[in-house]
Amino acid sequence: MTTELEMSGKAAGSPRPGGWFGWMTSTDHKRIGLLIIGTSLVLLFLMGVLALLMRGQLAQPDEQFLPAQTYNQLFTIHGSGMIYMVMTPFALGLGVYLVPLQIGAPAIAMPRTTLLGYWLYVMGAVTMLAGFATPLGAHADGWFSYPPMADSEHSPSVGSDLWIVGVFLAAVGVILIGWSVLWTVLRKRTHGMTMLRMPVFSWSMVATCLMVVGAFPALLAALTMLAVGRVDPSVFASNVWNIGYQHIFWFYGHPVVYVMFFPYLAAVGEVLAVFSGRRFFGYKGTVLALLAFAALSMSVWGHHMFATGQAANNYYSLTSIALLMPAGIEYFALIGTVLGGRLVFRTPMLFALAFIPQFLIGGLTGIMVGTPVIDYHVTDSYFIVAHLHYVLFAGSAFGLFAAVYYWFPKATGVLLREGLGKVHFWLLVVGTNLTFLPMFGLGYLGMPRRVSSYSTVDGFGLLNLLSSCGAAVLAAGMLVFLFNILESLRSKRPAGDDPWHGHTLEWATSSPPPELNFTPEHPLPPITSNAPLLDRHKQARPANASAARAEETRK
């Protein structure tokens, strides 16, 4: 460790380039992590605008606010953006920033590869969005792009070609970033940081990166198939190729759900532990559950294909339901962490607590659609839209905001406004459930997904109006969040090095951390467990109590 720090110190002896150029070319993992996180947040707001436009179209029956083809482009880019460009990169960005700090490393492994991954991700996002500037508009066949509808005969837009290139570039970037984070864990842990002393968040990144390197190449293969089919549409004349594409795509498409889940779950776990004043409950069981979950995630892809008649329904239903076991362990760990604690209801804690019941709705409805007899009824209906959004927004996005409010002081040295944070929280709770809960009813009543309009006689009007009103509340909450960030960075209310009395190593250094993470002024403490700072706090308390008693006796 000392030798590595000395060598890194020599390398850092020359001054780094300043300004934007310094940020854009930096190999400091903290800067790269913030670039990934910042880019994904900008895209989150953009995807939210697309969602608002769609909800405006669906607010009333027979609405003509948007042409059908424009609506198709919006839902395609919204779904693609949220999955490929927002939730997945943000999760990896957290790993790039936090994992070296949490394991006591001075830098990330393969920093230039990590930076290359970021720029491929940016180029992918720009390329995908450039489709809107083409004569026929952006890609319009969904984030999954099933052939033959996505071939060049049925989707002649150049925007569809740009979509393929953009998603391909972003996926390659994510794979490179995942490899870097995984290699950092394997090779750069500090002295005393054994695998079973790593924080839960770092373990979640291990499981996440294993899925990235194991499943994401399948997405590259599926996109290559689609590109070939757009050059030669006869490739997809055979149903074997069409179904084969779905198998390959969903081999990626289901593990990515957990890539967008594990880091946020672990962030919630760390927040719950700190704001409950307790050690994370069930640490080893949670680690095993994460690894088992990651392994099982590679065996359930076929439940997305029950309605095709080309999947082994009994097998995929069994593996889907088997996910309940590791998921149950993780949920009990979260609840066990809170029970008996001295809860402090700061904004990160509020988002973490809301994550538990809201994501549970998404998880339980996932088990429902993993059962063929139910899936046949609700497939391609708004029930699936509701399930997906309870997973990715009511669940993972609440974990995302818990992480932002919790680690923002570490990254910037300033606190977000607590009052604005709570306004943001309550607007999101109301808006999320008002938007997505009615969609379960719409799906049950038979409203198909991906439709731009519906008739008055369908009976979908009231629930759609409620959902659109909820989207407006969500938009208000996101504007409060944006104002909170800008105002906090302007006023710069100092946070101190450890405003939350955190448990893990990132809180042992300054806020924001120095280039090599730890310095003689902020040295690494002894690593005795997965919560070394909590151990240090507990050791200090008896000593302080003894000193106080001695002083009282002397008086």
C-alpha positions as CSV (number, residue, x, y, z in Angstrom):
1,M,0.0,0.0,0.0
2,T,2.7,2.4,1.0
3,T,4.8,1.7,-2.1
4,E,1.7,2.1,-4.3
5,L,0.9,5.4,-2.7
6,E,4.5,6.6,-3.2
7,M,4.5,5.6,-6.8
8,S,1.2,7.2,-7.4
9,G,2.4,10.3,-5.7
10,K,5.4,10.6,-8.0
11,A,3.0,10.2,-11.0
12,A,0.9,12.9,-9.6
13,G,3.8,15.3,-9.0
14,S,3.1,17.3,-12.1
15,P,0.1,19.5,-11.9
16,R,-3.1,18.3,-13.5
17,P,-4.7,20.2,-16.4
18,G,-7.3,22.6,-15.1
19,G,-10.7,23.6,-16.3
20,W,-13.0,21.5,-18.5
21,F,-10.1,20.0,-20.3
22,G,-8.7,18.7,-17.1
23,W,-12.0,17.1,-16.2
24,M,-12.6,15.6,-19.6
25,T,-9.2,13.9,-19.7
26,S,-8.7,13.1,-16.1
27,T,-7.8,9.5,-15.0
28,D,-8.8,10.3,-11.4
29,H,-11.6,7.8,-10.7
30,K,-13.5,10.3,-8.7
31,R,-13.7,12.7,-11.6
32,I,-14.6,9.9,-14.0
33,G,-17.3,8.7,-11.6
34,L,-18.7,12.2,-11.3
35,L,-18.7,12.6,-15.1
36,I,-20.7,9.4,-15.5
37,I,-23.1,10.3,-12.7
38,G,-23.5,13.9,-14.0
39,T,-24.1,12.8,-17.6
40,S,-26.7,10.2,-16.5
41,L,-28.5,12.8,-14.4
42,V,-28.7,15.2,-17.4
43,L,-30.2,12.3,-19.5
44,L,-32.6,11.4,-16.6
45,F,-34.1,14.9,-16.9
46,L,-34.3,14.6,-20.7
47,M,-36.0,11.2,-20.5
48,G,-38.4,12.7,-18.0
49,V,-39.4,15.4,-20.6
50,L,-40.1,12.6,-23.1
51,A,-42.3,10.8,-20.5
52,L,-44.2,14.0,-19.8
53,L,-45.0,14.4,-23.5
54,M,-46.3,10.9,-23.6
55,R,-48.5,11.4,-20.6
56,G,-49.9,14.5,-22.1
57,Q,-50.9,12.5,-25.1
58,L,-52.6,9.8,-23.0
59,A,-54.3,12.2,-20.5
60,Q,-57.6,12.2,-22.5
61,P,-59.3,9.7,-24.9
62,D,-58.9,10.4,-28.6
63,E,-56.1,13.0,-27.9
64,Q,-54.3,14.4,-31.0
65,F,-51.5,16.1,-29.1
66,L,-48.8,13.9,-30.7
67,P,-48.8,12.0,-34.0
68,A,-48.7,8.2,-33.6
69,Q,-45.2,7.9,-35.1
70,T,-43.8,10.7,-32.9
71,Y,-45.3,8.9,-29.9
72,N,-43.6,5.7,-31.0
73,Q,-40.3,7.5,-31.2
74,L,-40.7,9.0,-27.7
75,F,-41.5,5.8,-25.9
76,T,-38.7,4.0,-27.7
77,I,-36.0,6.6,-26.8
78,H,-37.5,7.1,-23.3
79,G,-37.2,3.3,-22.6
80,S,-33.8,3.0,-24.3
81,G,-32.5,6.1,-22.5
82,M,-33.6,5.1,-19.1
83,I,-32.1,1.5,-19.4
84,Y,-29.0,2.0,-21.5
85,M,-28.1,5.6,-20.7
86,V,-29.4,6.4,-17.2
87,M,-30.0,3.7,-14.6
88,T,-27.2,1.4,-15.7
89,P,-24.4,4.0,-16.2
90,F,-25.4,5.8,-13.0
91,A,-25.0,2.5,-11.1
92,L,-21.6,1.9,-12.6
93,G,-20.6,5.6,-12.0
94,L,-21.3,5.1,-8.3
95,G,-19.0,2.1,-8.4
96,V,-16.2,4.0,-10.2
97,Y,-16.4,6.8,-7.6
98,L,-16.9,4.8,-4.4
99,V,-15.3,1.3,-4.7
100,P,-11.7,2.5,-4.6
101,L,-12.5,4.7,-1.6
102,Q,-14.4,1.9,0.2
103,I,-11.6,-0.7,-0.3
104,G,-8.8,1.8,0.6
105,A,-7.2,2.0,-2.9
106,P,-5.5,5.2,-4.1
107,A,-6.9,4.8,-7.6
108,I,-9.0,2.6,-9.9
109,A,-7.5,-0.2,-11.9
110,M,-7.2,0.6,-15.6
111,P,-8.1,4.3,-15.3
112,R,-7.6,5.0,-19.0
113,T,-9.9,2.1,-19.9
114,T,-12.4,3.6,-17.5
115,L,-12.2,7.0,-19.1
116,L,-12.5,5.4,-22.6
117,G,-15.7,3.6,-21.3
118,Y,-17.1,6.9,-20.3
119,W,-16.5,8.5,-23.6
120,L,-17.9,5.6,-25.5
121,Y,-21.0,5.9,-23.3
122,V,-21.3,9.6,-24.2
123,M,-20.8,9.0,-27.9
124,G,-23.5,6.3,-27.7
125,A,-26.0,8.6,-26.0
126,V,-25.4,11.4,-28.5
127,T,-25.6,9.0,-31.5
128,M,-28.9,7.5,-30.3
129,L,-30.4,11.0,-29.7
130,A,-29.2,12.2,-33.1
131,G,-31.9,10.1,-34.6
132,F,-34.4,12.9,-33.8
133,A,-32.5,15.1,-36.3
134,T,-32.9,12.7,-39.3
135,P,-35.7,13.1,-41.9
136,L,-37.9,10.2,-40.6
137,G,-37.0,10.8,-36.9
138,A,-35.6,8.6,-34.2
139,H,-36.0,4.8,-33.8
140,A,-39.6,3.8,-33.1
141,D,-39.6,0.1,-32.3
142,G,-39.1,-0.1,-28.6
143,W,-36.0,-0.5,-26.5
144,F,-35.8,-4.2,-27.5
145,S,-36.3,-3.7,-31.3
146,Y,-37.8,-7.0,-32.3
147,P,-37.3,-8.1,-35.9
148,P,-38.9,-8.1,-38.4
149,M,-40.5,-4.9,-37.4
150,A,-37.1,-3.3,-36.8
151,D,-35.6,-4.3,-40.1
152,S,-35.0,-1.8,-42.9
153,E,-38.2,-2.6,-44.7
154,H,-40.5,-1.9,-41.8
155,S,-38.3,0.8,-40.1
156,P,-36.4,2.6,-42.9
157,S,-35.4,5.6,-40.8
158,V,-31.7,6.4,-40.4
159,G,-32.6,7.0,-36.8
160,S,-32.9,3.2,-36.4
161,D,-29.4,2.7,-37.6
162,L,-28.1,5.4,-35.3
163,W,-30.0,3.7,-32.4
164,I,-28.1,0.5,-33.1
165,V,-24.7,2.2,-33.2
166,G,-25.5,4.3,-30.2
167,V,-26.6,1.4,-28.0
168,F,-23.6,-0.6,-29.2
169,L,-21.1,2.1,-28.2
170,A,-22.8,2.6,-24.8
171,A,-22.8,-1.1,-24.1
172,V,-19.1,-1.4,-25.0
173,G,-18.4,1.5,-22.7
174,V,-20.3,-0.1,-19.8
175,I,-18.5,-3.3,-20.2
176,L,-15.1,-1.6,-20.0
177,I,-16.2,0.3,-16.9
178,G,-17.5,-2.9,-15.3
179,W,-14.2,-4.7,-16.0
180,S,-12.3,-1.8,-14.4
181,V,-14.4,-1.8,-11.2
182,L,-14.2,-5.6,-10.9
183,W,-10.5,-5.6,-11.4
184,T,-10.1,-2.9,-8.8
185,V,-11.8,-5.0,-6.2
186,L,-9.7,-8.1,-7.1
187,R,-6.3,-6.3,-7.2
188,K,-6.2,-3.1,-5.2
189,R,-7.7,-3.7,-1.8
190,T,-5.7,-2.2,1.0
191,H,-4.0,-4.1,3.7
192,G,-6.5,-5.9,6.0
193,M,-9.4,-5.4,3.5
194,T,-10.3,-9.0,2.9
195,M,-13.2,-9.8,0.6
196,L,-15.5,-10.4,3.7
197,R,-14.6,-7.0,5.1
198,M,-15.7,-5.1,2.1
199,P,-18.8,-2.9,2.5
200,V,-22.1,-4.2,1.2
201,F,-22.0,-1.6,-1.6
202,S,-18.6,-2.8,-2.9
203,W,-20.0,-6.4,-2.8
204,S,-23.0,-5.3,-4.8
205,M,-20.6,-3.9,-7.4
206,V,-18.8,-7.2,-7.6
207,A,-22.1,-9.0,-8.4
208,T,-23.2,-6.2,-10.8
209,C,-19.9,-6.2,-12.7
210,L,-20.0,-10.0,-13.0
211,M,-23.4,-9.7,-14.7
212,V,-22.1,-6.9,-16.9
213,V,-19.2,-8.9,-18.2
214,G,-21.3,-12.1,-18.4
215,A,-24.5,-10.8,-20.0
216,F,-23.8,-7.6,-21.9
217,P,-21.8,-9.2,-24.7
218,A,-25.2,-10.9,-25.6
219,L,-26.6,-7.4,-26.3
220,L,-23.7,-6.7,-28.7
221,A,-24.5,-10.0,-30.4
222,A,-28.2,-9.1,-30.7
223,L,-27.4,-5.7,-32.1
224,T,-25.0,-7.2,-34.6
225,M,-27.8,-9.6,-35.7
226,L,-30.2,-6.6,-36.1
227,A,-27.6,-4.6,-38.1
228,V,-27.1,-7.6,-40.5
229,G,-30.9,-7.9,-40.8
230,R,-31.2,-4.3,-41.8
231,V,-28.6,-4.8,-44.5
232,D,-30.3,-8.0,-45.7
233,P,-34.0,-8.2,-44.5
234,S,-34.2,-11.8,-45.8
235,V,-32.2,-12.8,-42.7
236,F,-35.3,-12.3,-40.6
237,A,-37.7,-14.0,-43.0
238,S,-37.3,-17.2,-40.9
239,N,-39.1,-17.2,-37.6
240,V,-36.1,-19.1,-36.2
241,W,-34.0,-16.0,-36.6
242,N,-36.6,-13.8,-35.0
243,I,-37.1,-16.0,-32.0
244,G,-33.3,-16.5,-31.8
245,Y,-32.9,-12.7,-31.6
246,Q,-35.3,-12.6,-28.7
247,H,-33.4,-15.3,-26.8
248,I,-30.1,-13.6,-27.3
249,F,-31.5,-10.1,-26.4
250,W,-33.3,-11.3,-23.2
251,F,-30.2,-13.2,-22.1
252,Y,-28.9,-9.6,-21.6
253,G,-32.3,-8.1,-20.9
254,H,-33.1,-9.8,-17.6
255,P,-29.7,-9.5,-15.9
256,V,-29.7,-5.8,-16.7
257,V,-32.6,-5.5,-14.4
258,Y,-30.4,-6.5,-11.5
259,V,-27.5,-4.3,-12.8
260,M,-30.1,-1.5,-12.2
261,F,-31.1,-2.9,-8.8
262,F,-28.1,-4.3,-6.8
263,P,-26.1,-1.0,-6.4
264,Y,-29.2,0.9,-5.4
265,L,-30.3,-1.8,-3.0
266,A,-26.8,-1.7,-1.4
267,A,-26.8,2.1,-1.2
268,V,-30.1,1.9,0.6
269,G,-28.6,-0.7,3.0
270,E,-25.7,1.6,3.8
271,V,-28.0,4.5,4.4
272,L,-30.3,2.5,6.6
273,A,-27.3,1.3,8.7
274,V,-25.9,4.7,9.2
275,F,-29.2,6.5,10.0
276,S,-30.2,3.6,12.3
277,G,-26.9,3.7,14.2
278,R,-26.6,0.0,13.7
279,R,-24.2,-2.4,11.9
280,F,-25.7,-3.8,8.6
281,F,-27.8,-6.8,9.6
282,G,-27.2,-10.2,7.9
283,Y,-24.0,-9.1,6.1
284,K,-22.7,-12.6,5.1
285,G,-26.2,-13.7,4.1
286,T,-26.6,-10.7,1.9
287,V,-23.3,-11.2,0.2
288,L,-24.3,-14.8,-0.6
289,A,-27.7,-13.7,-1.7
290,L,-26.2,-11.1,-4.1
291,L,-24.0,-13.7,-5.7
292,A,-26.8,-16.3,-5.9
293,F,-29.1,-13.7,-7.4
294,A,-26.5,-12.8,-10.0
295,A,-26.1,-16.4,-11.0
296,L,-29.8,-17.1,-11.1
297,S,-30.3,-14.0,-13.2
298,M,-28.6,-15.7,-16.1
299,S,-31.3,-18.5,-16.2
300,V,-34.6,-16.6,-16.3
301,W,-34.6,-14.7,-19.6
302,G,-37.2,-17.0,-21.2
303,H,-40.0,-15.7,-19.0
304,H,-40.1,-12.6,-21.2
305,M,-41.1,-15.0,-24.0
306,F,-43.9,-17.1,-22.5
307,A,-46.4,-15.7,-25.0
308,T,-44.3,-16.6,-28.0
309,G,-44.8,-20.3,-27.4
310,Q,-41.1,-20.8,-28.0
311,A,-39.8,-21.0,-24.4
312,A,-39.7,-23.8,-21.8
313,N,-42.4,-22.3,-19.6
314,N,-42.1,-24.6,-16.7
315,Y,-38.3,-24.2,-16.5
316,Y,-38.3,-20.4,-16.8
317,S,-41.2,-20.1,-14.3
318,L,-39.3,-22.2,-11.8
319,T,-36.1,-20.2,-12.1
320,S,-38.1,-16.9,-11.9
321,I,-39.8,-18.0,-8.7
322,A,-36.5,-19.2,-7.3
323,L,-35.4,-15.6,-7.3
324,L,-37.7,-15.1,-4.3
325,M,-35.1,-16.8,-2.0
326,P,-32.1,-14.5,-2.4
327,A,-34.5,-11.5,-2.7
328,G,-36.1,-12.4,0.6
329,I,-32.8,-12.6,2.3
330,E,-31.9,-9.1,1.0
331,Y,-35.2,-7.6,2.1
332,F,-35.0,-9.2,5.6
333,A,-31.5,-7.7,5.9
334,L,-32.8,-4.2,5.2
335,I,-35.7,-4.6,7.7
336,G,-33.4,-6.2,10.3
337,T,-31.0,-3.3,10.0
338,V,-33.7,-0.8,10.9
339,L,-35.4,-2.7,13.7
340,G,-34.3,-1.7,17.1
341,G,-32.2,1.2,15.7
342,R,-32.3,4.9,16.7
343,L,-33.7,6.2,13.5
344,V,-32.7,9.6,12.2
345,F,-35.1,10.8,9.5
346,R,-32.8,12.9,7.2
347,T,-33.5,13.0,3.5
348,P,-31.3,10.0,2.5
349,M,-33.1,7.9,5.2
350,L,-36.6,8.9,3.8
351,F,-35.7,7.8,0.3
352,A,-34.2,4.6,1.7
353,L,-37.2,3.7,3.7
354,A,-39.6,4.4,0.8
355,F,-37.5,2.2,-1.4
356,I,-38.5,-0.9,0.6
357,P,-42.3,-1.1,0.1
358,Q,-42.2,0.5,-3.3
359,F,-39.7,-1.9,-4.8
360,L,-41.5,-4.8,-3.1
361,I,-44.5,-4.0,-5.3
362,G,-42.3,-4.2,-8.3
363,G,-40.7,-7.4,-7.1
364,L,-43.9,-9.2,-6.3
365,T,-45.6,-8.3,-9.5
366,G,-42.5,-9.6,-11.2
367,I,-43.1,-13.0,-9.7
368,M,-46.7,-12.7,-10.9
369,V,-45.6,-12.1,-14.5
370,G,-43.1,-14.9,-14.1
371,T,-46.0,-17.3,-13.8
372,P,-47.2,-18.3,-17.3
373,V,-50.9,-18.4,-16.6
374,I,-50.9,-14.7,-15.3
375,D,-48.4,-13.6,-18.0
376,Y,-50.7,-14.8,-20.8
377,H,-53.4,-12.4,-19.5
378,V,-51.3,-9.3,-18.8
379,T,-48.5,-9.6,-21.4
380,D,-48.0,-6.4,-23.4
381,S,-50.5,-4.6,-21.3
382,Y,-50.2,-1.6,-19.0
383,F,-49.7,-4.1,-16.1
384,I,-46.2,-4.7,-17.5
385,V,-45.6,-0.9,-17.7
386,A,-46.6,-0.5,-14.1
387,H,-44.4,-3.5,-13.0
388,L,-41.4,-2.1,-14.8
389,H,-41.7,1.3,-13.4
390,Y,-42.2,0.1,-9.9
391,V,-38.9,-1.7,-10.3
392,L,-37.0,1.0,-12.0
393,F,-38.5,4.2,-10.6
394,A,-40.4,3.5,-7.5
395,G,-37.6,1.2,-6.5
396,S,-34.2,1.8,-8.1
397,A,-34.6,5.6,-8.6
398,F,-35.5,6.0,-4.9
399,G,-32.3,4.2,-4.2
400,L,-30.5,6.5,-6.6
401,F,-31.8,9.6,-4.8
402,A,-30.9,8.1,-1.4
403,A,-27.3,7.6,-2.8
404,V,-27.2,11.2,-4.2
405,Y,-28.3,12.8,-0.9
406,Y,-26.0,10.5,1.1
407,W,-22.8,10.8,-0.9
408,F,-23.2,14.4,-2.3
409,P,-21.4,15.9,0.8
410,K,-18.5,13.5,0.2
411,A,-18.2,14.4,-3.5
412,T,-18.6,18.1,-3.1
413,G,-17.9,19.0,0.5
414,V,-21.3,20.8,0.8
415,L,-24.7,19.6,2.0
416,L,-27.9,19.6,0.0
417,R,-30.7,21.6,1.6
418,E,-32.6,19.4,4.0
419,G,-35.9,21.2,3.6
420,L,-35.8,21.1,-0.2
421,G,-34.8,17.5,0.0
422,K,-37.9,16.6,2.0
423,V,-40.1,18.5,-0.4
424,H,-38.5,16.6,-3.2
425,F,-39.1,13.3,-1.4
426,W,-42.8,13.8,-0.7
427,L,-43.5,15.0,-4.2
428,L,-41.8,11.9,-5.6
429,V,-43.7,9.6,-3.2
430,V,-47.1,11.1,-4.2
431,G,-46.2,11.5,-7.9
432,T,-44.7,8.0,-8.2
433,N,-47.7,6.1,-6.8
434,L,-50.3,8.4,-8.5
435,T,-48.5,7.8,-11.8
436,F,-47.9,4.1,-11.8
437,L,-50.4,2.5,-9.5
438,P,-53.4,3.3,-11.9
439,M,-51.4,1.5,-14.6
440,F,-52.0,-1.9,-12.9
441,G,-55.7,-1.2,-13.2
442,L,-55.3,-0.2,-16.8
443,G,-53.5,-3.4,-17.6
444,Y,-56.1,-5.5,-15.8
445,L,-58.8,-3.7,-17.9
446,G,-56.9,-4.6,-21.0
447,M,-55.2,-1.4,-22.2
448,P,-52.3,-2.5,-24.4
449,R,-48.9,-0.8,-24.0
450,R,-47.3,1.3,-26.7
451,V,-50.6,2.7,-28.0
452,S,-50.8,6.5,-28.6
453,S,-54.5,6.8,-28.3
454,Y,-57.7,5.1,-27.0
455,S,-61.4,5.5,-27.4
456,T,-63.8,6.9,-24.8
457,V,-65.8,3.7,-24.8
458,D,-62.7,1.7,-23.7
459,G,-63.1,3.1,-20.1
460,F,-59.5,4.0,-19.7
461,G,-59.9,7.7,-19.4
462,L,-60.1,8.3,-15.6
463,L,-57.1,6.1,-14.7
464,N,-55.0,7.7,-17.5
465,L,-55.9,11.1,-16.3
466,L,-54.8,10.2,-12.8
467,S,-51.6,8.8,-14.1
468,S,-50.9,12.0,-16.1
469,C,-51.6,14.2,-13.1
470,G,-49.1,12.0,-11.2
471,A,-46.5,12.6,-13.9
472,A,-46.9,16.4,-13.4
473,V,-46.3,16.0,-9.6
474,L,-43.2,13.9,-10.5
475,A,-42.0,16.7,-12.7
476,A,-42.5,19.3,-9.9
477,G,-40.4,17.1,-7.6
478,M,-37.6,16.8,-10.1
479,L,-37.5,20.6,-10.5
480,V,-37.2,20.9,-6.8
481,F,-34.3,18.4,-6.9
482,L,-32.5,20.4,-9.7
483,F,-33.0,23.7,-7.7
484,N,-31.6,22.0,-4.6
485,I,-28.4,21.0,-6.4
486,L,-27.9,24.4,-8.0
487,E,-28.7,26.3,-4.8
488,S,-26.5,24.1,-2.6
489,L,-23.5,24.4,-4.9
490,R,-24.0,28.2,-5.0
491,S,-24.4,28.7,-1.3
492,K,-21.8,26.0,-0.3
493,R,-22.9,25.1,3.2
494,P,-19.9,23.2,4.4
495,A,-20.5,19.5,5.2
496,G,-17.4,18.5,7.0
497,D,-15.5,15.3,6.3
498,D,-18.1,13.0,7.9
499,P,-21.5,14.7,8.4
500,W,-23.4,11.4,8.8
501,H,-20.9,9.5,11.1
502,G,-20.5,7.0,8.3
503,H,-19.3,3.4,8.7
504,T,-17.1,2.8,5.7
505,L,-13.7,4.1,4.6
506,E,-14.8,6.9,2.2
507,W,-15.8,8.8,5.3
508,A,-12.3,8.5,6.8
509,T,-10.8,11.0,4.2
510,S,-11.6,14.6,3.4
511,S,-14.7,15.8,1.6
512,P,-14.1,16.0,-1.3
513,P,-11.3,13.4,-1.2
514,P,-7.7,14.3,-2.4
515,E,-6.3,12.9,-5.7
516,L,-4.9,9.8,-4.0
517,N,-7.9,9.4,-1.7
518,F,-6.0,9.1,1.6
519,T,-3.2,11.2,3.1
520,P,-1.1,11.4,6.3
521,E,-3.7,13.9,7.5
522,H,-6.5,11.5,6.7
523,P,-4.9,8.0,7.1
524,L,-6.6,4.7,6.7
525,P,-7.9,3.3,10.0
526,P,-7.4,-0.3,11.0
527,I,-9.7,-2.6,8.9
528,T,-11.4,-4.9,11.4
529,S,-14.8,-5.5,9.7
530,N,-17.1,-4.3,6.9
531,A,-17.7,-1.2,9.0
532,P,-14.3,0.0,10.2
533,L,-15.4,3.5,11.2
534,L,-18.2,2.1,13.3
535,D,-15.6,0.0,15.0
536,R,-13.5,3.0,15.7
537,H,-16.5,5.0,17.0
538,K,-17.3,2.1,19.4
539,Q,-13.7,1.9,20.6
540,A,-13.6,5.6,21.2
541,R,-16.8,5.8,23.2
542,P,-15.7,3.6,26.2
543,A,-12.4,5.6,26.3
544,N,-14.3,8.9,26.3
545,A,-16.7,7.5,29.0
546,S,-13.8,6.4,31.2
547,A,-12.1,9.8,30.8
548,A,-15.4,11.6,31.8
549,R,-15.8,9.4,34.9
550,A,-12.1,10.1,35.9
551,E,-12.7,13.8,35.5
552,E,-15.9,13.7,37.5
553,T,-14.0,11.8,40.3
554,R,-11.2,14.3,40.3
555,K,-13.6,17.2,40.7
